[in-house]
Amino acid sequence: MKHMLRYFFCCAIFLSSGLLFGQNGTSVVSKIIFKASEVQQFGFDEARYPAWNTYYDSIELPRIGFYTPAHKSVGFEQTDLVDAVFLNKSIIYSDSLSFEISKSVEYGLQNSGQEVRYVQKNDSCFTLFLPERKYDYVIIAKYKGNVKGVLHVYVYKPIIQKVVIVPMVKADLIKDSLIKELQKVYQPVNILFDLSIDPLFKLDKFNDKLLFDNPSPTNDRYTLQMQGIRDAYFKLHPNADKRAYYVFIIPGFVNPSLKGYMVVNKAMAFIKNGDSRTIQNTIARQLGHGIGMLNATWLNEGPVKGSTDNLMDATGGKHLTYFQWADLRHSAGSYSFYDNYEKVITNNGLVAYFFWEEDENGFIKVVDNDLLSSIYRPYKKNYFSYHLEVDNFLFYELFVIPWFNEVICSLHIIAFVLIFTVAFLLRRKFHRYLRFKFRRSRLLRIGSR
């Protein structure tokens, strides 16, 4: 009997202590987070680096609090896989779990009436089969009617980009491997590549051992060597496709650690020769500058250099964030081979710009997936300088009127002499006309005396 009393007394103490600690402890909220599937075809992104937290908006969910949704990309009318992980839930009843398609998050997680099929992967993980869709949508994860997680899904139509590799030295270039690498890196934004490799391009003033000058560290302008190669190439290839990205394989740079260079939002890159894998990764990274206007990750108060697996970091990674997806999609299809600091030769001194229509988000309305056909005016894009190419002696500068800062050329003098001569010859006839027309005008009679 004493043993029984002692046993019940110990149990009571244990239960009371458990209740006490349970009341004082913090309850853990169950929620569903989304993760990339090992066999996904397109892209996945989530907030991982504190320096980029401002790019990832948080929403407030009932019974959970602030929640940061993940982001998934998928091809136009194509399916893909994504994993959903149920956190802090020991027993999960699959018949109480649902993944519903919503049009937006801002309007109260409205359900469209469609659900996403899924299979249970393990005790807490489920694999979702994303449906074929034409427009972006949101997936709402619910358990017993309560919202437990949110996933943004972006639907991207395919974009084909033409890339021309121009070797200036003998390089280990394998076309199939290059295409495979580029497709792998840019698959999250559904950018496809039409790649070709030119024969060896030789110039008398460039040899296979000449190192190139170090370019601008901010990727904003080409060096004189690069401009010379560009001009020589297009002079020898006047019918070269101007709607393509050109990648020149060169011996290297004065800075041995520099592997490649491309001006942001331009269509010409220079890659240091090396092994096949290094060339592939460098081309993919430099095309990020050109196609998507992407900058290095550590700029603009980004993560520390070398701390991410991002394509635009210095670690050789391949990951792209969802806001980099948007930049790549927005800027793809813009081809320019001149940086903003070069002189642009025009025939009238005017620098014209594109005109286009924008949607409610400020993006250009692209017609038939062709950016150039959506632009309404020809242009020469240069923000810093331009000059006139005058080859007619009539337009040569003679002198400048200091009071008005106006340039006078031979054509001005000829025009002045011509007008003065005509006025002198017709002065009498014009005077008689005025006297006859205004013969009753006292002011005219007084003025003619």
Secondary structure, 3 states (H helix, E strand, C coil): CHHHHHHHHHHHHHHHHHHHHHHHCCCCCCEEEEEECCCCCCCEECCCCHHHHHHCCCEEECCCEEECCEEEEEECCCCEEEEEEEECCCCCCHHHEEEEEECCCCCCCCEEEEECEEEECCCCEEEEEECCCCCCEEEEEEECCEEEEEEEEEEECCEEEEEEEEECCCCCCCHHHHHHHHHHHHHHHCEEEEEEECCCCCECCECCCCCECCCCCCCCCCCHHHHHHHHHHHHHCCCCCCCCEEEEEECCECCCCCCEEECCCCCEEEEECCCHHHHHHHHHHHHHHHHHCCCCCCCCCCCCCCCCCECCCCCCCCECCHHHHHHHHHHCCCCCCCCCCCCEEECCCCCCCCCCCECCCCCECCECCECHHHCCCCCCCCCCCEEECCCCHHHCEEEEECCCCEEEEHHHHHHHHHHHHHHHHCHHHHHHHHHHHCCCCHHHHHHHC
